[in-house]
Amino acid sequence: MSNFDFENENDNQLNITELIERYERSEKVGQTPFFDQDDFESIIEYYQSKGLLEQALVVVEKSMLQFPYSSILLIKKAQIYFELKQLNIALEILDKAAIYDSSEIGIYLLRAEIYTFQSRYKEATEILYGLLSTAEKDDLADIYLQLCDVYEDWEKYFNVYDCLIECLKVDPNNEEALNRFNYCIEIVDKFEESIPFHNYLIDINPYNEFAWYNLACAYRGINEYEKAIDAFEYVLAINEDADFVYQDIAELHFKNGMYKNALEVIRDMCETFEADDEIYFLQGKCHEALGNNKMARYCYRKAVHDNPSLSEAYFRIGETYKNEGMWEQAYKSFQKANELEKEQYDFCLAMAEAAMEIGETEVAIDACETAIDIFVKRHEAYFILGKIMAQYGDIEIARDILMKGAEVCKSTIELNYAICATAFMENKLKEAEVMLRLLLAEDYSKYDVLFDFCEDLEENQAIQNILANFN
């Protein structure tokens, strides 16, 4: 079956343009010029690619007048009716095509595709597995890819994985299979298991950049970051235009805590390629991790200049201001992040904290309540809301909030320390001291939560005595 790539082949683009012009001129003057079958196929595919299905159908009917026994043109006709969702007509046309040429593989591939659309998965797989035993070797990859489509729609991803393996054994350089293989491995979590097969593909063709890329992703999936970086670098050695790989490498250096290395990779990339919002954002995270808040803000601002809806960048700008104690500026940035993404838990918490610091109590309370609505079983919002109430003297309400949080949250040690803090704040010393000793026994490392909840407690002698004598 003919298959034109109308976007990527300049010569084909020129040829099809001339062909369409000739066809449409003949239509205008009512002529019926002779086209060979390949030309008709190309014209049909062109109109299909433009979504002009009715026009494509007209061309099919005209072509059938000249080539009435062509199974290929009947398959084209069936494909159009399938796209028009007239499935029964499409299947009837395929039956007719099989009478003319029962060996044409396209009949069975399209029938399986229609069955898949109808959720008739078992019938679709029966057709395709039957084809595997009779098809020529050059057609096997297409059959396996069609099986992948069926199993993917069926949500049987382990079967997709197996079919992609078989497809790549037949055609180790099949780009569609290699691209799909990478995503499938992630879904079925077979990163480690897939590594020997990637190496097998590389042994067959050491310049298979897709296999190297998939190998890198597999190593990344099992946190073997150094091996992943090496594999990504092989991709760049094979194809220096693979600009996206620089970002993969830089992100791995970032995850490894090698922030300067990540910045060097980004710099190398920017010497050849233009950075986008994702690169600027990653660059900002590296500078922030290195403590260079001003430079981080510069990068984050370049990211939002390229992508004004990038809420995470505004959030990180706020965090850099927070790192420097510049709460007014932090508040404005967190406010912008929340405007862009209203139900993001971390944004709400950051907004609450900054609002509390600048005296916008009502805003802080609203932000905490929103955060609790989003994730009722996370403790941080209860902690901040309780802290706000305690600061304004409503210790009983603060304790009720903290108790409610401790009741519904999985992680409660921080909330229990905060409850202990309210007991000290109310001078319920006996109760508070007993609670503190129990909490220290449970998790000594979290005692700073007391002072986070109420800074004045750092001067509490009873607390200091218990901490000093605990070990």
C-alpha positions in Angstrom: 0.0 0.0 0.0 1.3 3.5 -0.9 2.1 5.7 2.0 3.1 9.4 1.4 4.6 11.5 4.1 3.2 14.9 3.2 5.1 16.8 5.9 8.6 15.5 5.7 9.4 14.6 2.1 9.9 17.8 0.0 9.9 15.9 -3.3 6.7 14.1 -2.5 5.2 17.4 -1.3 5.9 18.9 -4.7 4.6 15.9 -6.6 1.4 15.7 -4.6 0.8 19.4 -5.0 1.1 19.1 -8.8 -1.1 16.0 -8.8 -3.8 17.7 -6.7 -3.8 20.8 -8.9 -4.2 18.6 -12.0 -7.0 16.6 -10.4 -8.9 19.7 -9.2 -8.5 21.5 -12.6 -10.1 18.5 -14.3 -12.9 18.6 -11.7 -13.6 22.2 -12.5 -14.0 21.7 -16.2 -15.8 18.4 -15.8 -13.1 16.3 -17.4 -12.1 12.8 -16.3 -8.4 12.6 -16.9 -6.6 9.2 -16.6 -4.5 8.7 -13.5 -2.6 5.5 -12.7 -3.5 3.7 -9.6 -0.6 5.1 -7.6 -1.7 8.6 -8.4 -5.2 7.9 -7.3 -3.9 6.5 -4.0 -1.8 9.6 -3.5 -4.8 11.9 -4.1 -7.0 9.9 -1.7 -4.3 10.0 1.0 -3.9 13.7 0.5 -7.6 14.4 1.1 -7.6 12.0 4.1 -4.6 13.8 5.6 -6.5 17.1 5.4 -9.6 15.6 7.0 -11.6 16.0 3.7 -13.1 12.5 3.9 -16.1 13.2 1.6 -13.8 14.5 -1.1 -11.5 11.4 -0.6 -14.5 9.2 -1.1 -15.4 11.0 -4.3 -11.9 10.2 -5.6 -12.2 6.6 -4.5 -15.4 6.2 -6.5 -13.8 7.8 -9.6 -10.7 5.5 -9.2 -12.9 2.4 -9.0 -14.4 3.3 -12.4 -10.9 2.8 -13.9 -9.7 0.0 -11.5 -12.8 -1.8 -10.5 -11.0 -4.9 -9.2 -8.3 -3.2 -7.1 -8.3 -4.6 -3.6 -5.9 -1.7 -2.6 -8.5 0.9 -3.6 -11.2 -1.0 -1.8 -9.1 -0.9 1.3 -8.8 2.8 0.9 -12.6 3.0 0.6 -13.1 0.9 3.7 -10.6 3.1 5.6 -12.5 6.2 4.7 -15.8 4.6 5.9 -14.0 3.6 9.1 -12.9 7.1 9.6 -16.5 8.2 9.0 -17.5 5.7 11.7 -19.7 3.7 9.3 -18.2 0.5 10.5 -20.6 -2.1 8.9 -20.0 -0.6 5.5 -16.3 -0.6 6.0 -16.4 -4.3 7.0 -18.5 -5.2 4.0 -16.1 -3.5 1.6 -13.2 -5.5 3.2 -15.2 -8.7 2.5 -15.4 -7.6 -1.1 -11.6 -6.8 -1.2 -10.8 -10.3 0.1 -12.7 -11.8 -2.8 -10.4 -10.0 -5.3 -7.2 -10.6 -3.4 -7.3 -12.7 -0.2 -3.6 -12.4 0.2 -3.6 -8.6 0.7 -2.4 -8.0 4.3 -4.0 -4.6 4.5 -7.4 -6.2 4.5 -6.7 -8.0 7.8 -4.8 -5.1 9.4 -7.7 -2.8 8.8 -10.3 -5.3 9.9 -8.3 -5.8 13.2 -8.2 -2.0 13.6 -12.0 -1.8 13.2 -12.5 -4.7 15.7 -10.3 -2.9 18.1 -12.4 0.2 17.8 -15.4 -1.9 18.5 -13.6 -3.4 21.6 -13.7 -6.8 19.9 -10.2 -7.4 21.1 -10.1 -11.2 21.0 -11.3 -11.3 17.4 -8.7 -8.7 16.5 -5.8 -10.6 18.0 -7.0 -13.8 16.4 -6.8 -12.2 13.0 -3.3 -10.8 13.7 -1.8 -13.9 15.2 -3.2 -15.8 12.2 -1.3 -13.4 9.9 2.0 -13.9 11.7 2.1 -17.5 10.5 1.5 -16.6 6.8 2.9 -13.1 6.3 6.1 -12.3 4.6 9.0 -11.2 6.8 8.8 -7.6 5.7 5.2 -7.4 7.0 5.8 -8.9 10.4 6.8 -5.6 12.1 3.5 -4.0 11.0 1.5 -6.9 12.3 3.3 -6.7 15.7 2.7 -3.0 15.9 -1.0 -3.6 15.1 -1.1 -6.1 18.0 0.4 -3.4 20.2 -2.5 -1.1 19.3 -5.0 -3.8 20.2 -3.4 -4.7 23.5 -2.8 -1.0 24.4 -6.5 -0.3 23.8 -7.3 -3.4 25.8 -5.0 -2.0 28.6 -2.9 -5.2 28.5 0.4 -3.4 28.7 2.6 -6.5 29.5 1.3 -7.9 26.1 2.3 -4.7 24.5 5.8 -5.1 25.9 6.1 -8.6 24.6 4.9 -7.6 21.1 7.3 -4.7 20.9 10.1 -7.1 21.8 9.1 -9.4 18.9 8.7 -6.5 16.6 12.2 -5.3 17.3 13.7 -8.7 16.9 12.3 -8.7 13.4 13.2 -5.0 12.7 15.8 -3.7 15.3 15.8 -0.2 13.8 12.0 0.3 13.7 11.6 3.9 15.0 8.0 3.6 15.9 8.6 0.4 17.9 11.6 1.9 19.6 9.7 5.0 20.6 6.7 3.1 21.9 9.0 0.6 23.7 10.4 3.4 25.9 7.0 4.5 27.1 5.8 0.9 27.6 8.8 0.1 29.8 7.8 2.9 32.1 4.2 1.8 32.3 5.1 -1.9 33.1 8.1 -0.9 35.2 10.5 -3.2 33.4 13.5 -0.8 33.4 16.0 -3.3 34.7 14.6 -6.3 32.8 14.8 -4.3 29.5 18.5 -3.4 29.8 19.9 -6.7 28.2 17.5 -6.2 25.3 18.6 -2.6 24.7 22.2 -3.9 24.7 21.2 -6.6 22.2 19.9 -4.0 19.9 23.0 -1.9 20.3 25.2 -4.9 19.5 23.3 -5.3 16.2 23.6 -1.6 15.4 26.0 0.5 17.6 24.6 3.6 15.9 21.0 3.0 16.9 20.4 6.3 18.7 16.9 5.2 19.8 18.2 2.1 21.5 20.9 4.1 23.3 18.2 6.6 24.4 16.0 3.8 25.7 19.0 2.3 27.5 19.7 5.6 29.1 16.0 5.9 30.2 16.1 2.4 31.6 19.2 3.2 33.7 17.5 6.3 34.9 14.5 4.3 35.9 16.6 2.2 38.3 18.5 5.3 39.6 21.7 4.4 37.8 22.3 8.0 36.9 26.0 7.8 35.9 25.3 4.9 33.5 22.3 6.8 32.2 24.4 9.9 31.5 26.9 7.8 29.6 24.2 6.4 27.4 22.6 9.8 26.8 26.1 11.0 25.7 26.3 8.2 23.2 23.0 9.5 21.7 24.6 13.0 21.3 27.7 11.4 19.8 25.5 9.7 17.2 23.1 12.6 16.6 24.5 16.0 17.7 21.1 17.6 16.8 19.3 15.7 19.6 18.9 18.9 21.7 16.4 17.3 24.1 19.1 14.9 25.4 21.0 17.8 26.9 18.1 18.4 29.2 17.9 14.7 30.2 21.6 14.8 31.1 21.3 18.1 33.0 18.3 16.8 34.9 20.3 13.7 35.9 23.2 15.8 37.2 20.6 17.9 39.1 19.1 14.7 40.7 22.7 13.6 41.6 23.3 16.9 43.4 25.9 17.9 40.7 24.4 21.4 40.1 27.5 22.9 38.5 27.8 20.0 36.1 24.1 20.5 35.2 24.8 24.2 34.5 27.8 23.3 32.3 25.6 20.9 30.2 23.0 23.6 29.8 25.7 26.1 28.8 27.0 23.7 26.2 23.5 23.2 24.8 22.8 26.9 24.6 25.9 27.4 22.5 24.2 25.5 19.7 20.4 25.5 20.5 18.0 28.1 21.8 16.9 27.5 25.3 13.2 27.2 26.1 11.2 27.7 29.3 12.0 24.2 30.6 15.7 24.8 30.3 15.5 28.2 31.9 13.5 26.6 34.8 16.0 23.8 35.3 18.8 26.4 35.2 17.0 28.4 37.9 16.7 25.3 40.1 20.4 24.7 39.8 21.3 28.2 40.9 18.7 28.1 43.7 20.3 24.8 44.9 23.7 26.5 44.9 22.3 29.3 47.0 22.4 31.9 44.2 18.9 33.2 44.7 19.3 36.3 42.6 20.5 34.3 39.5 17.8 31.7 40.1 15.2 34.4 40.0 16.7 35.8 36.7 16.4 32.3 35.1 12.9 31.7 36.5 11.8 35.1 35.0 13.2 34.1 31.6 11.1 30.9 31.9 7.9 32.8 32.6 8.7 35.3 29.8 8.7 32.3 27.4 5.8 30.6 29.1 3.6 33.1 31.2 1.4 30.2 32.5 4.4 28.4 34.1 3.0 28.6 37.7 5.9 26.5 39.1 8.4 29.2 38.1 6.5 31.9 40.0 6.4 29.5 43.0 10.1 29.0 42.8 10.7 32.8 42.6 8.7 33.1 45.8 10.8 30.4 47.4 14.0 32.4 46.5 12.6 35.5 48.2 11.5 33.3 51.2 15.1 32.0 51.4 16.2 35.7 51.8 13.4 36.6 54.2 11.8 39.0 51.7 8.3 38.0 52.6 6.4 40.8 50.7 8.0 39.8 47.4 7.6 36.1 48.2 3.9 36.7 48.9 3.4 38.4 45.5 5.1 35.5 43.7 3.1 32.9 45.6 -0.1 34.9 44.9 0.7 34.7 41.1 1.4 31.0 41.3 -2.0 30.5 43.0 -3.8 32.6 40.5 -2.4 30.4 37.7 -3.1 27.1 39.5 -5.7 27.4 42.1 -5.7 23.9 43.6 -2.0 23.1 44.1 -1.3 22.0 47.6 2.3 23.4 47.9 1.3 26.7 46.4 -1.5 27.1 49.0 0.9 26.3 51.9 3.5 28.8 50.6 0.8 31.4 50.2 -0.4 30.8 53.8 3.1 31.0 55.2 4.0 34.2 53.4 0.6 35.8 54.2 1.1 34.9 57.9 4.5 36.6 57.9 3.2 39.9 56.5 0.1 40.0 58.6 -2.5 38.9 56.0 -4.2 36.6 58.4 -7.4 36.0 56.6 -5.6 35.2 53.4 -3.4 32.7 55.3 -6.4 31.0 56.9 -8.2 30.8 53.5 -5.1 29.3 51.9 -4.8 26.7 54.7 -8.4 25.7 54.4 -8.1 25.4 50.6 -5.0 23.1 51.1 -7.0 21.0 53.6 -9.8 20.7 51.0 -7.3 19.5 48.4 -5.4 17.0 50.5 -7.4 16.3 53.7 -4.9 13.7 54.9 -1.7 15.8 54.7 -0.5 17.4 57.9 1.2 20.6 56.8 -1.9 22.8 56.4 -3.3 21.7 59.8 0.1 22.7 61.3 0.2 26.1 59.7 -3.5 26.8 60.5 -3.0 25.8 64.1 0.1 28.0 64.3 -1.8 31.0 63.0 -4.5 30.5 65.6 -2.0 30.0 68.4 -0.1 33.2 67.4 -3.4 35.2 67.8 -4.1 33.7 71.2 -6.7 31.1 70.1 -4.8 28.2 71.6 -7.9 26.1 72.3 -9.0 26.5 68.6 -5.4 25.8 67.5 -5.4 22.5 69.5 -8.7 21.5 68.1 -7.4 22.0 64.6 -4.2 20.0 65.4 -6.2 17.2 67.0 -8.4 17.0 64.0 -5.4 16.8 61.7 -3.7 14.1 63.9 -6.9 12.1 63.7 -7.2 12.1 59.9 -3.5 12.3 58.7 -1.1 9.4 58.2 1.9 11.4 59.4 1.1 12.8 62.8 4.5 13.2 64.7 4.7 16.9 63.6 1.1 17.6 64.7 1.7 15.8 68.0 4.7 18.0 68.7 2.6 21.0 67.8 -0.1 19.8 70.3 2.6 19.4 72.9 3.7 23.0 72.1 0.1 24.3 72.8 0.3 22.6 76.2 3.5 24.4 77.1 2.0 27.7 75.8 -0.9 27.2 78.2 1.5 26.3 81.1 0.0 22.8 81.4 3.5 21.8 82.4 2.9 18.3 83.8 0.9 17.2 80.7 3.3 18.9 78.4 6.4 17.4 79.8 5.0 13.8 79.8 3.9 14.3 76.2 7.3 15.7 75.2 9.2 12.7 76.7 6.9 10.3 74.8 7.4 12.2 71.5 11.2 12.3 72.0 11.2 8.6 72.5 9.2 8.2 69.3 11.3 10.5 67.1 13.9 12.7 68.8 15.0 14.3 65.5 11.7 16.2 65.2 11.9 18.2 68.4 12.6 21.4 66.4 8.9 21.3 65.4 8.2 22.7 68.9 10.2 25.9 68.1 8.9 26.1 64.6 5.4 26.2 66.0 6.3 28.8 68.7 9.7 30.5 68.7 9.3 31.6 72.3 9.5 28.0 73.5 13.2 28.0 72.7 13.6 30.0 76.0 11.5 27.5 78.0 13.7 26.1 80.6 11.6 23.0 81.2 11.9 22.0 77.6 15.7 22.7 77.6 16.1 20.5 80.7 14.2 17.6 79.2 16.2 17.9 75.9 19.5 18.1 77.8 18.8 15.1 80.0 17.0 12.9 77.4 20.0 11.0 76.2 
